[in-house]
Amino acid sequence: MATDKTAVTENIFAEVKFVAKDILKCADKLLGELSLTHDKTNGVHSGILFDGKGVLIYREDIGRHNVFDKIFGATLREKIFLGNKALIFSGRCSSEMMIKLKRMNIPVVVAKSVPTTFSINLAKKLGITLAGRLTADSFCIYTNPERIVLD
């Protein structure tokens, strides 16, 4: 009898919770002290793998997609389970990035910019919590809000 891997993944994802103020604190670290190359060039994206407490992995690249790839590569080398992690990102999440997140089994992404309509629809379909419009003190949750706990 075949098992449905999607159902298993969604069940794991259903238990994942992140506190909004902890996301903001970590995002402040990303957009503030870690993004020194961005400050100098205004042309580099950066991302953090977040476990709910702090930064596990930080990567940057000129390409938005490459940041996701670099983080994923590091998690493979370090054998980090991704089903209970979030990715905090300095750019905009496109539909292709939603597909990458699903393949990586990352259930939550918080991005600085506004997502595309197609990425919102895809995130909803794939069961990914997508948040954007990240500022120092707020962000908007577009899909699957049950994974983010508000104070």
C-alpha positions in Angstrom: 0.0 0.0 0.0 1.5 3.4 -1.0 1.7 6.2 1.5 0.9 9.8 0.7 4.0 11.8 1.5 2.2 15.0 1.0 -0.3 14.1 3.8 2.6 13.1 6.1 4.4 16.4 5.4 1.2 18.5 6.0 0.6 16.6 9.3 4.2 17.5 10.4 3.7 21.1 9.2 0.4 21.4 11.2 2.3 21.2 14.5 4.8 23.9 13.6 4.4 27.2 15.4 6.5 30.4 15.5 5.9 33.4 17.7 5.6 36.7 15.7 7.8 38.7 18.0 10.6 36.1 17.7 10.3 36.3 13.9 10.6 40.1 14.1 13.6 39.9 16.4 15.4 37.5 14.1 14.4 39.5 11.0 15.8 42.6 12.6 19.1 40.7 13.0 19.0 39.7 9.3 18.1 43.1 7.9 20.3 45.0 10.4 23.6 43.5 11.5 24.0 40.5 9.1 23.2 42.3 5.8 26.4 44.3 5.7 27.1 43.5 2.1 23.6 44.7 1.2 24.3 48.0 3.0 27.5 48.5 0.9 26.1 47.4 -2.5 22.3 47.6 -2.3 22.3 44.6 -4.6 22.6 41.4 -2.5 19.8 39.3 -1.0 20.1 37.5 2.2 18.3 34.8 4.1 18.2 33.1 7.5 17.1 29.6 8.5 15.2 30.1 11.7 14.3 27.5 14.3 12.0 29.7 16.5 14.9 30.7 18.8 17.6 32.1 16.6 19.7 31.9 13.4 20.8 28.5 12.3 22.2 29.4 8.9 22.8 32.8 7.2 23.5 33.1 3.5 23.6 35.9 0.9 23.8 36.1 -2.9 23.1 38.5 -5.7 20.3 36.2 -6.9 17.2 35.6 -4.8 16.9 32.0 -5.8 20.6 31.4 -5.0 20.0 32.4 -1.3 17.5 29.5 -1.0 19.8 27.1 -2.7 22.8 28.0 -0.5 20.7 27.6 2.6 19.4 24.2 1.4 22.9 23.1 0.6 24.2 24.0 4.0 21.3 22.1 5.6 22.1 19.0 3.6 25.8 19.2 4.7 24.8 19.7 8.3 21.9 17.2 8.2 19.4 19.7 9.6 15.7 18.7 9.6 13.7 21.4 7.8 10.1 20.4 8.6 10.0 22.7 11.7 12.0 25.7 10.4 11.2 29.0 8.8 13.1 30.9 6.2 13.4 34.7 6.7 14.3 36.4 3.5 15.3 39.9 2.3 13.5 39.8 -1.1 10.3 38.9 -2.8 9.0 35.3 -2.9 7.9 34.2 -6.4 6.0 31.1 -7.3 9.3 29.3 -8.1 10.4 29.9 -4.6 7.3 28.4 -3.2 8.1 25.2 -5.2 11.7 25.3 -3.8 10.3 25.6 -0.2 8.0 22.7 -0.7 10.8 20.5 -2.0 13.0 21.6 0.9 10.0 20.8 3.3 10.2 24.3 4.9 6.7 25.2 6.1 7.1 28.9 6.8 8.7 31.8 4.8 8.7 35.5 5.8 9.9 37.9 3.2 10.7 41.6 3.2 8.7 42.3 0.0 5.2 41.7 -1.2 4.7 38.3 -2.8 3.1 37.8 -6.2 -0.5 36.8 -6.4 0.5 33.5 -8.0 2.9 32.7 -5.2 0.2 33.4 -2.6 -2.2 31.0 -4.4 0.6 28.4 -4.7 1.7 28.7 -1.1 -1.9 28.2 -0.1 -2.2 25.1 -2.3 1.2 23.7 -1.1 0.4 24.3 2.6 3.2 26.8 3.1 2.8 29.8 5.5 3.7 32.8 3.5 4.3 36.2 5.1 5.6 39.4 3.6 5.9 43.2 3.8 8.3 42.6 6.6 9.3 45.8 8.5 11.0 46.3 11.9 7.7 45.9 13.8 5.3 44.0 11.5 4.6 41.7 8.7 1.5 40.5 6.8 0.5 36.8 6.8 -0.9 35.8 3.4 -1.5 32.0 3.8 -1.8 29.4 6.5 -1.7 31.8 9.5 -2.2 29.1 12.1 1.6 28.6 12.2 2.3 32.1 13.5 1.3 32.9 17.1 0.4 36.6 17.7 0.9 38.1 21.1 
